């Protein structure tokens, strides 16, 4: 089948051809970038934190009527109250273990630092080993369900004297594999001495865990999202966080037991509906915006594709109505139904091919613009290639119904109108 007659026919309908071509191009550009963004959001939402999320929940408690000066006597008083809380929670029948924590992954409450091999190094020179601190006690690794790869866990002797928010440099720490590989590429981090935040006090790495995500999910933390340091030193303050690991299948029961037990230990505290939350709730809250964005962009993609498909169907149906006489003449001259069907499909392929060619350029340009404005990464070429194939397939599917209707025009209808 020759293309020249098709091109001549399309020139007679320039407005319709231009509009549908631009519609296909814009749809391809927007949908490719939207699906790329959706994929990134889904990957971000589903990335593992390294914790035993299924059986973990967090308890936050705000005390009143307790000392707040930060002097040794106040810290000792608060430490005593925290120990009573921990003992009460650990004695619950549905609880496996409990640890005080400074934060958790996705909790968006973090303290960051840097690690160097030399004492007193400027933090800016050690920026490539930036990490997030997690403070707790000897039960932190087991309670959070972290997987220890090499080295040993904390013991009671490693736990330093409790302090306030300004903690001294710890004697021992456990680090994530990502941070260990960054600081010690040859895989020999355990037993090595490092210096934290430019301190002159040495710190020994005693263990390496597989993974622990940092608390923040903001873009500024993407470069060190898996760099975490566990410190065996509980933070003592009026506001306390306890990570509780429940027995398998007993988390809801354990959560209900927490409030009366803690009020019994110290009634001068605040525990509201938001004070006890499962880690799944923390994850859902933190990624709510990402899930909403993915759903919104998915709906936009479906609308764009539906509008484009409807445009192709409408335009082809209009052309079939205009060419009804010519179709009948061709049928009378011996054209088969399949010839008429193939004619409209190839004609649509010419229009869609031009549209996707323009759309490829627009898709790459839009991606580059998003990279400069919103810190996006470069879209892989296979996204665009998949989009091109999908648009061409959609175009062929959309044109099939009106093209088949055209192929069913009987020769006698045309001959009667001559």
SULTAKA-V893066 format. One line per field, one symbol per residue. ss: DSSP state (h for helix, s for strand, l for the rest). phi: phi as a letter, one per 20 degrees, with the letter a starting at -180 (. if undefined). burial: b if it has 9 or more other ideal C-beta (glycine too) atoms within 8 Angstrom, else e. A space follows every 10 residues. Layout:
ss=???
phi=???
burial=???
This chain:
ss=lllhhhhhhh hllhhhhhhh hhhhhhhhhh hhhhhhhhhh hhhhhhllll llhhhsssss ssslllllll lhhhhhhhhh hhhhhhhhhh llllssssss llllllllll lsssssllll llllllhhhs sssssllllh hhhhlllsss sllllhhhll llslllllll lssssshhhh hhhlllllll llssssllll llsssssssl llllllllhh hhhhlllsss slllslllss ssssssllll hhhhhhhhhh hhhhhlllss lllllssshh hhhhhhlhhh hhhhhhhhhh hhhhhhhhhh hhhhhhhhhh hhlhhhhhhh hhllllhhhh hhhhhhhhhh hhhhhhhhhh hhhhhhhhhh hhhhllllll hhhhhhhhhh hhhhhhhhhh hhhhhhhlll hhhhhhll
phi=.fegffffff ffcgffffff ffffffffff fgffffffff fffffeffen eeffddbddd cdecmdfcfn fgffffffff ffffgfffff effddebbbf ceabgmemcc cdbcccecfm fggffdffdf bdecdacfef ffffmfeeec ncefcgffff gfbefeefff fcbdcfffff ffecfemcff neeccdlmfe efcdedbcdf abfffedfff effcfdecce debfedbfdc cceddefgmd ffffffefgf fffffbfebd cdfeecbfff ffffffdgff ffffffffff ffffffffff ffffffffff ffdgffffff ffeofegfff ffgfffgfff ffffffffff ffffffffff ffecleefff ffffffffff ffffffffef fffffffeff gfffffef
burial=eeeeebbebb eebeebbebb bbbbbbbbbb bbbbbbbbeb bbebbeeebb bebebbbbbb bebeebeeee eeebbebbbe bbebbbebbb ebebbebbbb bbbbbbbeeb eebbbbeebe bebeebeebb bbbbbbbbbb bbbbbbebee bebbeeebbb ebbbeebebb ebbbbbbbbb bbbbeeeebb ebebbbebbe eebbbbbbbb bbbbbbeeee beebebbbbb bbbbbbebeb bbbbbbbeeb bebbbebbbe bbbebbeebe beeebbbbbe ebbeebbeeb bebbeebbeb beebbebbbb bbbebbbbbb eebbbebbbb bbeeeeeebb bbbbbbbbbb bbbbbbebbb ebbbbbbeeb beeeebeebe eebbeebbee bbebbbebbb ebbbbbbebe bebbbeee
